[in-house]
């Protein structure tokens, strides 16, 4: 390294100070509301653990019913044959989140914020160990922290950022193991990615790709591969044991079975070109797939015929590059590194190949899975979050030899802000949608062409700054605004329920109205039910059982079908707790 150690220490100190301030802002602006049912699904595991169980507390002894798995996004198709019921998400999140849960909803969000900040720091340290210019780790940290789309996810409870931190940590430690031939580092890398797999099952593919990369590029192949495999195997055994205790399946990632079935079905039923269409849509231009995208039929997605764009709750649904235009150059660099894989290459080239061996196959895997493997209610590509820091690291590594100009980066960032403002103030909505669809692609193309053909530091700096400015302000003004709007609605509903529904109660809800109720279970023993899951077939029987157990029973009437509501209210004394448009009543025996 050519840096003076005191300078390195100073840079890290400055970074830590900035991260602390960033964390304070993120924590202070957290909204105590759910964005998506996935958060309730993970929350259910934490609630169970706080009651000393791996199951949903309060459901034991009740009639087996889909209404009890209100937290499951697939509740309408879930087969429930026994109680207590259990969440099917991977089991390890609950153990990590357990201590944070005692600070309530904000405590669980704080875990995600900490993970986001930790990832930024790891990105900085990773690049610092591989580069010589002082600016390179800063560039990488800025690309990920501000040029990605992680702020929205860091302010939620769902464990995306925790998963990102663990995956990046495993690559960072694995890279050290590869370069130093350390068995201990290899073991630790395997343990970290094993934990990540116990949080998001898709990370098992990440684990396989990383393991292959370490095997290919480690001078001491057997030593490193053995340590890594042992680390992964230890965690998979723990996960399999927990799964066996939860639902009787000795399997570390049971959802992978259904994923594989979807991939097989998609491969058989589609043309050879279909995966390429999916890849182009998810990576380059999401709306290119057209109005027949399977997601749109889900209800949350709409098709704007005038602009030819897919919308999610009125906001343009973005591909990976449409969210962060600089990713285009990062992907090109990975492809070039792999096209020339037969050449020996520098250590930096080997590192880029290692990263590319994770990123590129992951993109292909989701392309083959097709649109049926949906990323659901999100404005961007949340399945690619774990790949974001790796892309930032790749780009900073390849630009390490260029004398990037911070002045031009700053001017570019301001220009990117201005471009977003210009697009958002266009008079027609379809024009705004077109701008958000095509302008980031033009920026990505310009950056690739300038880097490939001219390698002009000032122009690269300017374009890179524009890409970061666009990514940051677009994320703040569209994705973050959209998610916060939904969280605010659920936070208001949660406030009403929090002051109305006491301990040892039950709450009947219908479909999306249940989402806001999840955090209630952090403070009180409350059973939540969703009558949508089975059309209210078991509602009456469950209501009788809950009343017999001396639980106070509440009904959130919003959107509930008249027939089901009538069944729940029949022969009951009703107390009205309705506030504004939130129709909440309590029922009791006459």
C-alpha positions in Angstrom: 0.0 0.0 0.0 1.2 3.5 -0.8 -1.0 5.3 1.7 0.5 6.7 4.9 -1.1 4.7 7.8 -2.0 7.9 9.6 -4.0 9.0 6.5 -5.8 5.7 6.3 -6.7 6.0 10.0 -7.9 9.5 9.4 -10.0 8.5 6.4 -11.6 5.7 8.4 -12.2 8.0 11.3 -13.9 10.5 9.0 -16.0 7.7 7.5 -17.1 6.4 10.9 -18.1 9.9 11.9 -20.1 10.3 8.7 -21.8 6.9 9.2 -22.8 7.8 12.8 -24.4 11.1 11.5 -26.1 9.2 8.7 -27.4 6.6 11.1 -28.8 9.2 13.4 -30.7 10.8 10.5 -32.0 7.4 9.3 -33.1 6.4 12.8 -34.8 9.7 13.5 -36.8 9.6 10.3 -38.0 6.0 10.7 -41.7 5.5 10.4 -43.4 3.0 12.8 -45.4 1.3 10.1 -45.2 -1.8 7.9 -44.6 -1.5 4.2 -45.2 -5.0 3.0 -46.5 -8.3 4.4 -42.9 -9.8 4.2 -42.1 -7.7 7.2 -44.9 -9.3 9.2 -43.7 -12.7 8.0 -40.3 -12.2 9.6 -41.8 -10.4 12.6 -43.8 -13.5 13.4 -40.6 -15.5 14.0 -39.3 -12.8 16.4 -42.6 -12.8 18.3 -42.5 -16.5 18.6 -39.0 -16.5 19.9 -39.9 -13.9 22.5 -42.5 -16.4 23.8 -39.9 -19.1 23.9 -41.1 -20.9 20.8 -40.5 -21.3 17.1 -44.3 -21.1 16.4 -46.8 -18.3 16.4 -47.9 -17.9 20.0 -51.6 -17.9 20.8 -52.5 -20.2 18.0 -52.0 -23.5 19.9 -55.3 -25.4 20.4 -57.2 -23.5 17.8 -58.8 -25.1 14.7 -56.1 -25.5 12.0 -57.0 -22.7 9.5 -55.3 -20.6 6.9 -56.8 -17.6 8.7 -54.2 -18.1 11.4 -51.2 -17.7 9.0 -52.1 -14.1 8.3 -48.4 -13.2 8.1 -47.8 -15.5 5.1 -47.8 -13.8 1.6 -49.1 -17.2 0.3 -51.8 -17.7 3.0 -54.4 -18.2 0.4 -52.6 -21.3 -0.8 -51.1 -22.5 2.4 -52.1 -26.0 3.7 -52.6 -25.8 7.5 -53.1 -29.2 9.1 -52.1 -28.5 12.7 -51.6 -25.8 15.3 -49.7 -23.9 16.5 -48.9 -22.4 13.1 -45.4 -21.3 12.0 -43.8 -18.9 9.6 -42.0 -20.5 6.7 -39.3 -17.9 6.4 -35.7 -19.0 7.2 -35.2 -19.2 10.9 -32.0 -17.4 11.8 -33.3 -13.8 11.5 -35.3 -14.2 14.7 -32.2 -15.1 16.8 -30.2 -12.1 15.5 -33.2 -9.7 15.9 -34.3 -11.0 19.3 -32.4 -8.4 21.4 -33.3 -5.5 19.1 -37.0 -6.5 19.4 -37.1 -5.2 23.0 -36.9 -1.7 21.6 -40.0 -2.4 19.6 -40.5 -1.8 15.9 -37.8 0.9 15.8 -35.4 -1.5 17.4 -35.9 -4.0 14.6 -35.5 -1.2 12.0 -32.3 -0.1 13.8 -30.8 -3.6 13.1 -31.3 -2.9 9.4 -29.8 0.6 9.7 -26.8 -0.8 11.5 -26.4 -3.4 8.7 -26.6 -0.7 6.0 -23.9 1.3 7.8 -21.8 -1.8 8.3 -22.0 -2.6 4.6 -20.8 0.8 3.7 -17.8 0.4 6.0 -17.0 -3.0 4.6 -17.2 -1.7 1.0 -14.7 1.0 2.0 -12.3 -1.4 3.7 -12.6 -4.0 0.9 -11.5 -1.5 -1.7 -8.8 0.0 0.6 -7.1 -3.3 0.8 -6.9 -3.7 -3.0 -6.2 -0.2 -4.3 -3.6 2.5 -4.1 -5.4 5.8 -4.7 -7.0 7.4 -1.6 -10.1 8.3 -3.6 -11.0 4.7 -4.6 -12.6 3.4 -1.4 -14.5 6.7 -1.1 -15.8 6.3 -4.6 -17.0 2.7 -3.8 -18.7 3.8 -0.5 -20.5 6.7 -2.3 -21.6 4.5 -5.2 -23.2 2.0 -2.8 -24.5 4.3 -0.1 -25.9 7.1 -2.3 -25.9 5.7 -5.8 -27.8 2.5 -4.9 -31.3 2.2 -3.7 -30.8 0.9 -0.2 -32.0 3.9 1.9 -35.6 2.7 1.5 -34.7 -0.8 2.6 -32.6 0.4 5.5 -35.6 2.1 7.1 -37.7 -1.1 7.1 -37.9 -4.1 9.3 -37.5 -6.7 6.6 -33.9 -8.1 6.8 -32.7 -7.1 3.3 -29.8 -5.0 4.6 -28.8 -7.6 7.2 -28.6 -10.1 4.3 -26.5 -7.7 2.2 -24.1 -7.1 5.1 -23.6 -10.8 5.7 -23.1 -11.6 2.0 -20.6 -8.8 1.5 -18.8 -9.8 4.7 -18.5 -13.3 3.4 -17.0 -12.1 0.1 -14.6 -9.7 1.9 -13.4 -12.4 4.3 -13.3 -15.0 1.6 -11.1 -12.7 -0.5 -8.7 -12.4 2.4 -8.7 -16.1 2.7 -7.9 -16.5 -1.0 -5.0 -14.1 -0.9 -3.5 -15.1 2.4 -4.3 -18.8 2.3 -6.0 -18.6 5.7 -8.1 -21.6 6.8 -9.6 -19.5 9.6 -10.8 -16.8 7.2 -12.2 -19.4 4.8 -14.2 -21.0 7.7 -15.5 -17.6 8.8 -16.5 -16.7 5.2 -18.5 -20.0 5.1 -20.2 -19.2 8.4 -21.2 -15.7 7.4 -22.8 -16.8 4.1 -24.4 -19.7 6.0 -26.0 -17.2 8.3 -27.1 -15.1 5.3 -28.7 -18.3 3.8 -30.6 -18.7 7.1 -32.1 -15.2 6.5 -32.8 -15.3 2.8 -32.8 -18.6 1.1 -31.8 -17.2 -2.3 -28.3 -16.7 -0.8 -27.6 -20.4 -1.1 -26.9 -19.6 -4.8 -24.7 -16.8 -3.8 -22.8 -19.2 -1.4 -22.3 -21.7 -4.2 -20.9 -19.1 -6.6 -18.6 -17.7 -4.0 -17.3 -21.1 -3.1 -16.6 -21.9 -6.8 -14.7 -18.6 -7.1 -12.6 -19.3 -4.0 -11.8 -22.7 -5.4 -10.8 -21.3 -8.8 -8.7 -18.4 -7.6 -7.1 -19.6 -4.3 -3.5 -20.8 -4.6 -4.1 -23.2 -1.7 -7.3 -24.6 -3.1 -8.0 -27.6 -0.9 -7.3 -25.7 2.3 -9.5 -22.8 1.4 -12.3 -24.9 -0.1 -12.3 -27.2 3.0 -12.6 -24.3 5.4 -15.3 -22.6 3.5 -17.4 -25.8 3.0 -17.2 -26.7 6.7 -18.3 -23.2 7.7 -21.3 -23.4 5.3 -22.1 -26.9 6.4 -22.2 -26.0 10.1 -24.8 -23.4 9.5 -26.9 -25.5 7.1 -27.0 -28.2 9.7 -28.3 -25.7 12.3 -30.9 -24.4 9.8 -32.1 -27.9 8.9 -32.4 -28.8 12.6 -34.5 -25.7 13.3 -36.7 -26.4 10.2 -37.3 -29.9 11.4 -38.4 -28.6 14.8 -40.6 -26.0 13.1 -42.4 -28.0 10.5 -40.9 -31.5 10.3 -38.8 -31.0 7.2 -35.1 -31.9 7.6 -34.0 -29.4 4.9 -32.0 -26.1 5.3 -33.9 -24.3 2.5 -37.2 -25.9 1.6 -38.3 -22.9 -0.5 -35.5 -23.7 -3.0 -37.6 -26.8 -4.0 -40.5 -24.6 -5.1 -38.1 -22.2 -6.8 -36.6 -25.1 -8.8 -40.1 -26.2 -9.8 -40.9 -22.7 -11.0 -37.7 -22.6 -13.0 -38.4 -26.0 -14.5 -42.0 -24.9 -15.4 -40.8 -21.7 -16.9 -38.1 -23.4 -18.9 -40.5 -26.0 -20.4 -43.3 -23.6 -21.2 -41.2 -20.7 -22.6 -39.2 -20.2 -25.8 -35.4 -20.2 -25.8 -35.4 -16.4 -26.0 -37.7 -15.9 -22.9 -34.9 -15.9 -20.3 -33.1 -13.2 -22.4 -36.3 -11.1 -22.4 -36.6 -11.5 -18.6 -32.9 -10.7 -18.2 -33.2 -7.5 -20.3 -36.3 -6.4 -18.5 -34.9 -6.9 -14.9 -31.4 -5.6 -15.7 -31.9 -3.0 -18.4 -35.5 -1.8 -19.1 -38.2 -3.3 -16.9 -41.1 -2.0 -19.1 -39.7 -3.7 -22.2 -41.5 -6.9 -21.3 -44.8 -5.2 -22.1 -48.3 -5.0 -20.6 -48.6 -8.8 -20.2 -46.0 -8.9 -17.5 -47.3 -11.4 -14.9 -46.7 -8.9 -12.1 -49.3 -6.5 -13.5 -52.0 -9.0 -13.0 -51.3 -8.9 -9.3 -53.2 -5.7 -8.7 -50.3 -3.5 -7.5 -48.9 -3.1 -11.0 -50.4 -1.0 -13.7 -49.6 -0.4 -17.4 -49.3 3.2 -18.6 -50.2 2.8 -22.3 -49.2 6.4 -23.2 -45.6 6.0 -22.0 -45.4 2.2 -22.3 -44.2 1.8 -18.7 -45.0 -0.5 -15.8 -46.0 1.3 -12.7 -46.2 0.2 -9.1 -48.7 2.3 -7.1 -48.2 5.0 -9.7 -44.4 5.0 -9.6 -42.3 3.7 -12.5 -41.0 0.1 -11.8 -37.3 0.2 -12.4 -34.8 -2.3 -13.7 -31.4 -2.6 -12.1 -29.7 0.0 -14.3 -32.7 2.3 -14.3 -32.3 2.5 -10.5 -28.5 3.0 -10.7 -27.2 3.8 -14.2 -23.5 3.3 -13.1 -24.2 -0.4 -12.7 -24.1 -0.7 -16.5 -20.4 0.0 -16.6 -19.8 -2.3 -13.7 -21.5 -5.2 -15.5 -19.5 -4.5 -18.7 -16.3 -4.6 -16.7 -17.2 -8.0 -15.2 -18.1 -9.4 -18.6 -14.8 -8.1 -20.1 -12.9 -9.7 -17.2 -14.6 -13.0 -17.9 -14.3 -12.9 -21.7 -10.5 -12.6 -21.2 -10.5 -15.2 -18.4 -7.8 -17.3 -20.1 -5.2 -14.5 -19.5 -3.5 -14.6 -16.1 -4.4 -11.1 -15.2 -3.5 -9.0 -12.2 -4.8 -9.6 -8.7 -7.4 -6.9 -9.3 -8.6 -8.7 -12.4 -8.9 -11.9 -10.4 -10.9 -10.1 -7.8 -13.2 -8.7 -10.5 -13.6 -12.3 -11.9 -14.4 -13.6 -8.4 -17.1 -10.9 -8.0 -18.4 -11.5 -11.6 -18.7 -15.2 -10.8 -21.2 -14.2 -8.2 -23.1 -11.3 -9.9 -23.5 -12.6 -13.4 -24.7 -16.1 -12.7 -27.2 -14.7 -10.1 -28.7 -12.4 -12.8 -28.9 -15.4 -15.1 -30.6 -17.5 -12.4 -33.3 -15.0 -11.9 -33.7 -14.6 -15.7 -34.3 -18.3 -16.1 -36.7 -18.3 -13.2 -38.9 -15.9 -15.2 -41.4 -13.3 -14.1 -43.2 -15.9 -12.0 -40.4 -15.5 -9.5 -41.5 -11.9 -8.7 -39.9 -9.4 -6.4 -43.4 -8.3 -5.5 -44.3 -5.0 -4.0 -41.1 -3.0 -4.7 -40.2 -0.1 -6.9 -36.9 -1.6 -7.9 -35.0 -4.9 -8.1 -34.8 -6.0 -4.4 -33.6 -9.5 -5.4 -30.4 -7.9 -6.6 -29.7 -6.0 -3.4 -26.9 -8.4 -2.3 -25.2 -7.6 -5.7 -25.1 -3.8 -5.2 -22.0 -3.5 -3.0 -20.1 -6.0 -5.3 -21.0 -3.8 -8.3 -19.7 -0.7 -6.5 -16.5 -2.4 -5.5 -15.9 -3.6 -9.1 -16.4 -0.2 -10.6 -14.0 1.5 -8.1 -11.4 -1.2 -8.7 -11.4 -0.6 -12.5 -11.4 3.2 -12.1 -8.5 3.0 -9.5 -6.0 3.9 -12.2 -8.0 6.9 -13.4 -7.4 10.3 -11.8 -11.0 11.0 -10.9 -11.8 14.6 -10.1 -14.0 15.2 -7.1 -14.9 18.7 -8.5 -16.3 17.1 -11.6 -18.0 14.3 -9.6 -19.7 17.0 -7.5 -20.8 19.0 -10.5 -22.0 15.8 -12.1 -24.0 14.9 -9.0 -25.7 18.3 -9.0 -26.5 17.9 -12.7 -28.0 14.5 -11.9 -30.2 16.2 -9.2 -31.3 18.8 -11.8 -32.2 16.2 -14.4 -34.5 14.4 -11.9 -36.1 17.7 -11.0 -36.5 18.5 -14.7 -38.2 15.2 -15.4 -40.5 15.4 -12.4 -41.8 18.9 -13.3 -42.7 17.9 -16.8 -46.4 18.8 -17.4 -47.7 15.4 -18.6 -47.5 12.3 -16.5 -46.6 10.1 -19.4 -43.7 12.4 -20.3 -42.4 12.0 -16.7 -42.7 8.2 -17.0 -40.8 8.2 -20.3 -38.0 10.3 -18.8 -37.6 8.0 -15.8 -37.6 5.0 -18.2 -35.1 6.2 -20.8 -32.8 8.9 -19.3 -31.0 6.6 -16.9 -30.3 4.2 -19.8 -28.8 7.0 -21.8 -26.6 8.0 -18.9 -25.5 4.4 -18.5 -24.6 4.1 -22.2 -22.7 7.4 -22.2 -20.6 6.3 -19.2 -19.8 3.0 -20.8 -18.8 4.6 -24.2 -16.7 7.3 -22.6 -14.8 4.8 -20.4 -14.3 2.3 -23.3 -13.3 4.7 -26.1 -11.7 7.7 -24.4 -10.9 7.0 -20.7 -11.0 10.8 -20.1 -10.8 11.3 -16.3 -12.8 14.6 -16.3 -15.6 13.3 -18.5 -15.8 10.0 -16.6 -15.9 11.9 -13.3 -18.7 14.1 -14.6 -20.8 11.3 -16.0 -20.2 9.1 -13.0 -21.4 12.0 -10.8 -24.5 12.5 -12.9 -25.3 8.8 -12.6 -24.9 8.9 -8.8 -26.9 12.2 -8.6 -29.7 10.7 -10.7 -29.8 7.5 -8.7 -29.8 9.2 -5.3 -32.4 11.9 -6.0 -34.6 9.5 -8.1 -34.6 7.1 -5.2 -35.4 9.7 -2.7 -38.2 11.3 -4.7 -39.9 8.2 -6.0 -39.0 4.9 -4.2 -38.6 6.4 -0.8 -41.6 8.7 -1.1 -43.7 5.8 -2.2 -42.6 3.4 0.5 -42.9 6.1 3.2 -46.4 7.0 2.0 -47.5 3.4 2.5 -45.8 3.2 5.9 -47.5 6.3 7.1 -50.9 4.9 6.3 -50.1 1.7 8.2 -48.5 3.7 11.0 -51.7 5.7 11.5 -53.7 2.5 11.6 -51.3 1.0 14.0 -51.7 4.0 16.4 -55.4 3.5 16.5 -55.1 -0.2 17.2 -52.3 0.2 19.7 -54.5 2.4 22.0 -57.6 0.3 21.5 -56.6 -3.3 21.5 -55.3 -4.6 24.9 -53.2 -7.5 25.9 -54.7 -11.0 25.5 -56.9 -10.1 22.5 -57.7 -11.3 19.0 -58.1 -9.3 15.8 -60.0 -10.4 12.7 -58.9 -8.6 9.5 -59.3 -8.9 5.8 -56.4 -9.0 3.3 -54.1 -6.0 3.2 -55.7 -4.4 6.2 -53.8 -6.9 8.4 -50.4 -5.6 7.5 -50.5 -2.7 9.9 -51.4 -4.9 12.9 -48.2 -6.9 13.0 -46.2 -4.6 15.4 -49.0 -5.0 18.0 -47.6 -8.4 18.8 -44.3 -7.0 20.0 -45.9 -5.4 23.0 -48.9 -7.6 23.7 -50.3 -11.2 23.4 -52.6 -10.6 20.4 -53.7 -13.3 17.9 -54.2 -11.8 14.4 -56.4 -13.6 11.8 -57.0 -12.9 8.1 -60.5 -14.1 6.9 -59.5 -13.5 3.3 -57.2 -16.5 3.4 -60.1 -19.0 3.3 -63.0 -16.8 2.5 -64.1 -16.7 6.2 -65.0 -20.4 6.3 -63.4 -20.9 9.7 -64.0 -17.4 11.1 -67.1 -18.2 13.2 -65.5 -21.3 14.8 -62.3 -19.5 15.6 -64.2 -16.6 17.1 -66.0 -18.9 19.5 -62.7 -20.5 20.5 -61.0 -17.2 21.1 -63.9 -15.9 23.2 -64.0 -19.1 25.2 -60.3 -18.6 25.9 -61.3 -15.3 27.5 -59.7 -13.2 24.8 -61.2 -9.9 23.9 -62.1 -10.1 20.2 -61.9 -7.2 17.8 -62.9 -7.0 14.1 -61.4 -4.6 11.6 -64.4 -4.3 9.2 -62.6 -2.5 6.4 -63.1 -4.3 3.1 -64.5 -7.4 4.9 -67.2 -9.2 2.8 -70.7 -8.7 4.2 -71.3 -12.4 4.6 -68.2 -13.0 6.7 -68.8 -9.9 8.7 -72.4 -10.9 9.4 -71.2 -14.3 10.6 -68.8 -12.7 13.0 -71.3 -10.2 14.4 -74.3 -12.6 14.7 -75.6 -13.0 18.2 -72.8 -10.8 19.6 -72.7 -7.6 21.6 -70.9 -5.0 19.6 -68.8 -2.1 20.9 -67.7 0.5 18.3 -64.2 1.9 18.3 -64.2 3.3 14.8 -62.0 6.3 14.1 -62.3 8.2 10.8 -62.4 5.6 8.1 -60.9 2.9 10.3 -63.8 0.7 11.2 -62.9 -1.2 14.3 -65.4 -2.9 16.6 -65.2 -5.3 19.6 -67.6 -8.3 20.0 -68.5 -10.3 23.0 -71.0 -12.9 24.0 -74.5 -11.7 24.8 
